[in-house]
């Protein structure tokens, strides 16, 4: 194939004189494949500041932009926050072009559409919307465009700006926009009919709609066998209950409902609390706040010493507090179990939501006992059922109950049984695979 530059030299002089110079340069002189026409100064300045070369032609009202961007990026590395035992080790980088290519590598279909725009008057940050035409709901795609177009802000430095400005409800601790650093997770979300939002300069990619169950699933759930994945998911939901209710349950039982505790255990707890000057509620608040401070300090400190400081600090402070008679040993066990259980959630922002709700539940338990815990849990469930994420009920398919979609919620059925996509998210192409596809178990002889 002959380059365009040679074609310009081979044109005869008479043809050059009779041809528009601007179009001639664009068609034959510039050998770059990524060139655009610029018709206004705002677009020109954005292209120039992004690293493109601008070519002006005397007497023309338009300019030509050629993509020669050559800055360095971090490259494709392993994610540090979403580790898996089995699965891909690739993670997104800060380059928008690299991130979209990682997803395109997994979904080689011409129906995978990418639509770009700039957001921010000063930063002019590139934002790309990715979805599969024919799978994604057109109303959801239109709603994503509408919410992005309504953003009027000076700069967008991270996808957290976009997440906060497009979410359905702000007065809630629960996240309604899903984010991840893994290309395989975004590819799976797109294949369910969701829309992905890429922001240049950050490895965090958003996906909407984001029901509650999306935050409970990990990428490895689909790479292990169905029975193993289901068992891990059950442990995950048990961990949620423990991390949310164990401190408040301990407070309620030791304060109001001592008859529920076996006599031997009650005598042991009473002997431990004999020298403690504070009630159980103050004990729990002190220990929870101390552990949260140590956990946050471990995150902000250098990674080589952060984990050691948080673990050693917790053990040393807990042991010293027990020996000093400030905290009982049983409370240290409860708080430690609560903290460990909170780490089983694969989504960090969902884990933070349950950590925040733990404190009001502790106050209700200290005031009303188990009745307060029941009232608080009821309020949380009602609040969850009232939320929506881009028009989709937040608790789908648990509320409203959709039996065909419950094959991938609390349990994960084998792939041969998950033949349909989520109904409330995808309303065009519900068929995921042909019924009965895959290898069937051998028949007995």
N, C-alpha and C positions, 0 to 999 in steps of 0.2 A: 504494500500500500504506500503510495507516494505522499510525502508530507505536504502540508498546505503551503509552506514557505517556497518550495520549488515550483508549485503551481503558479505563484505570483510572477516569478521570473520568466516563465514560459508564455505568459500572456503577451499577445502582440500589442504594440504601442497604440494602434488605432482603437483597440478594444478598451485599453486602459483610459484613454481620453474620453471615451463615450460612456464610461461607467461611473457610478457614484463612488467617490473615493472612500467615504465612510463605510459603505457596504463592502467595497473591495478589500479594505484592510481587515474588516471583521471576518470575511469569508475565506481569505487567502493568506493574509500576512500573519495573523495571530495563530499560533499552533497549540494554544491551550484549549482544553476541552471545556473548561468551566469559565465562560465569559458571559457578561450580562450588560444590558444597556442601562445607563443611568440618566434619568431625566430631571432630577432635582438635586439641590445641594445637600439636603438632609441624608438622602441615600448615598450620595457621593462621599460625604464625610464619614458615614458609618462604614462604608466599604474600605476607605483609605485607612481608618484607624484599626480595622480588622486585619490589615496586612496585605490587602490587594493592591495591584498596580493599576493606575488609572491612565488611560490614553485619551488625550484630547485631539480633536481634528479641527483645524481652523475653518470657521464658517459653519460648523455644525452645532446644533443646540443640545446634542446628547454626547455622552462620553462612554467609553468602553472600559469595563472592569474585568480584570483578569485575576484569577485566584492563584496567587503565588505564596500563600501563607506557609511559613516554615518554622513556627515556634515549636519548642520541645514540650512534650507532656510526660506525665508519669508512666504512661504505658499501661498495659494490662497486667495487673498483679492480683494476688489472692486477697479476698476480702478478710478484714480483721474482726468484723462484728457478726458475720453470718457463716460460721464455719460448719462444715459437714464432714462426716466420715466417708460417705460415698456420694460422689457427684462431681460436678465441674468445680475447678479451682479458680476460674476466671471471675474477675470483678470489674465493674465499670471504672473508668478513669474520669479526669476532669475535661476531656475533649468531647464535644458533642458529636463530631464526626466519627470518632472511635466508638462511642457508645451505641450509636445507631447501627454501625457496621457489625457490632457484636450480636445484636438482635437479628439483623438481616442474615447473618451467618447461620442462625438456627431456623429461621423461617424463610425459605427460598421460594416465596410465592409472589407473583406480581400484584396480588391484592393487598399486600402490606404497604400502606400509604403513610407518607411522612409529610406533614404540613408545618412550615416554619413561619415564625414571626419574631419581631423584636419587642421587648417590654422594658420600660424604664426610659425616662426622658434623658437621663445623663449616661447611665451605663449601657443602654441599648443592648441588653443581654439577649442572645439568641435562645429562643424557646421553640422546641419541636414537639408536635403532637403525632403520635404513632398509633395506628389502629389497622385492623384487617377489614377491608371493604367487603361487605357481605356477611360478616360475623358481628361486627359492632353495631349496636343500636344507633340509628341515625339521630334520634332525639338526644341520646347521651352525648354523641359527638358534637351536635349543635350546641348543647348546653355547656360543654367544655369550652368551645370557641367563644360563646357568649360571656362566660365568666372571665376568661382571659382578656377579652376585649374591654371589659369594664375596669380592669386594673389600671389605675392612674397613680404611678409612683415614680420617684426619681431614679431608683436603682434596684436591681435584683441581683444580689450577690450569692444567693444559695436557693435551692428549691424550697426551703422552709418559708421564704417569702410567698411563693406561689401557693404552697399548701395552706397557709393561714388565710390568704385572700380568696380562695375558691371553695373552702370547706362550707358545708351546709349550715352547721351550727357551731357558734363560738363558745356558748355557755355550756360546755360539757367537757369533762376530763377525758372522754373517749375519743380516739382518733377516727376520723371519717375519710381520711385519705391514706392509702397504703403507700409505703416507700420501701425500697430495697436497693442493694448494691449488686445484685446478682443478675446477669443477663438471662440465665435459664428461667428464673422466676418471672421476669417481665415477659419472656416468650410464652410461658404458660398462662399468664394473665391475659395476654393478647388473644390466645387461642380460646379463651372462655368468652371473648366478646368485649373485653374491657379496653380502656383507652390509656395509653402511657404518655407521660409528659416528661420530656427531657429538658434540662436547663444547662446551658453551657457554663463550665467552670465548677461543676460539682459532680461527684460520682453517685449521688442519690437520685434515683428516678422514681417518679410518682406514678400511681396507677389508680384509676377510678372506674366504676364505683368500688367501694371497699366495705363489704359487709363485715360483721363481727367475726365470722368464722375464718375470714382471710387472714386475720392477725394470729390465729391459732395454728395455722398450717406452716410447716417448714418445707423447704425444697426436698429434703431427704425423705419426706413421707411418701413420695412417689417413686423413689429409686429403690427402696426396700420392699420386701414382700408385704402383702396386705395385712397379714396377721401381726407382723412386727410393727408396722406403722400404726395400726389400730391400738395396740398395747401402749405405744409411746404417747399417742394422743390421749388415751385415758389417763395416763400419768400426768399429762400436761394439764388437764382439767382438774384433777385432784390437787395439783400444785397451786392452781388458781384459788381453789377453795381454802387451802391451808394458808396461803399468803394473805388472803383477804380477811379470814375470820378467826384464825388461831389466837391472836392477842386479845381480841374483843371477847371471844368465847372464854378464855382463861379469866379475864376480868369479871365477866358475868357470873361464872361458876364460883369463883372464890369469894365474890362479894355478896351475891344474893342466893345462890343455889348450892350451898355446901352439901345438901343431902344427895346431890347427884354424884359426888365423889366417893369412891370406896373408902372405908374407914381407915385402912392402913395408909393409903395415899394422903388422905386428909390430915392425919396426924403428922406425916412427914412434911407436908407443905406448911402446916401450922408451926412446926418446930423451926423450919427455915425462916419463916416470916416473924418469928418472935422478936428478933432484934432489929427488924426493918422499920424505920420510923415513918415510911410513906405508905399510903394505900396502894392497891394493885394498879390503879389507873395511873398514878404518878410514876410508879415503877416502869410501866410499859412505855409511857411517853418519854421518859429519860433514856431508856434503852433504845427505843426506835429512833429518836433524834440522834443519839450518839452513833448508831450504826449507819444512818443515812449520811451523816457528816463524814464518817470514815470512808464510806463507799464513794462519795463524791470526791473526796481527797485522793483516793486511789485512782480515779479516772483522770484527774487533772495533773497528777504527778507523772514524772517520766515512767514509761511503761515497764522498764526493767526493775523498778523498785516500788511502783504503785501498788501492785497486787500484794507484795510482801508486807508493805506498810499497813494496808487495810486489814489483812488477815491477822498479823501479829498485834496490831493496835486493838482489834476487837477482842482477841484472846486476853491480852494483858489487862485492858481496861475492865473487861467482864470479870476476870479472876480477882482483880484488886477491889472492884466494887462489892463482890460477894464477901471477901474477907473483911472489908471495912463495915459490913452490915448495912450498906446502902441499898443493895439489890439482892433479892433471893436467887438461889441457884435455879429454881424452877423457871423464873422469869427469863434468865439467860438462855435456858434451853428453848423456851417458847419463841423468843425473838430470833435466835439462831436458826431454828427450823423455819420460821417465817421468811427470813432473808434467803435461805437456800432455795425454798420453794419458789420464790419470785424469779429466780434465774432460769427456770424451766420454760418460761414463755419465750418463743422465738422472736417476738416483736418487742423492741425496746420501749416504744412509746405506749404500747398497751400495758406493759409492765409498770410504767410510771403511773398510769391511770389507777391501777389497783393499789399501788403504794400510797397514792394520795387519798383514796377512799378508805384506807385502813384507819386513818385518824378519826374521822367523824363516827365510824362504827365503834371505835373504842370509847368515844364520848357517850354514845347511846347505850353501850353496854354498862358503863359506869353509872348511868342515870336510871336505866329501866331494866337492866338485866337482859335475859334472853328475849323478852318482848321487844326491847329496843333493837336488838340485832335483827329480829324478824321484820320489824318495821323498816329498818334501813335497807335490808336486802330487797324487800318489796319495792321500795322507792327506786332502788337501782335498776331492778328489772323493768319497772314501768318506764323509767327514763330511757333505757336501752330500746324498748319497743316503740318509743315515740320518735326516735332519731331516724333520719334518712340520709343516704349518701347518693347524691345526684339523682334524686327521685326514687331510689330503690330502698325499700325498708331495710334498716340496719341489721335486724335479726333474721333476715331471710337466710336459709329456708326453714329456720326454727319457728319464726313468727313473722308472717304467716307460714304454716306448715305446708311444705311441698314434698310429698313422699319421694318423688323421683330424684329430687336434689339432695336428699338426706343420705345418699350413698357416699358422700364425701364431706361429712361434718364431724360428728362425734367419732365415727368409725370410718375407715377407708376401705371400701369394697375393692375386690380385684378389678383390674383395668377392663376385663372383658364384660363386666357388668355396668361400668360407667360409660354408657353409650350416648348420653345426652348432655348438653351444656346447661348451665343454670338458666331457668326459664325467665326470671325477672330481669336478668342482665342481658341475655341474648334472646331476641324474639324473631330472628330471621332464620338462622340455620341451627336448629337444635340438635341435629344428629352429629355426634362426635365420631362415632365409628360404626361399622356394620355389626348388627347383633350376631353374636357367635363367632366373631373374628378372633384370631389367635389360636394357638395350639390347644387342642382339647385333651383332657386326661385320657390315658389309654383305657380301653374297655376291658373288663376282666374276661378271661377265656373260659 
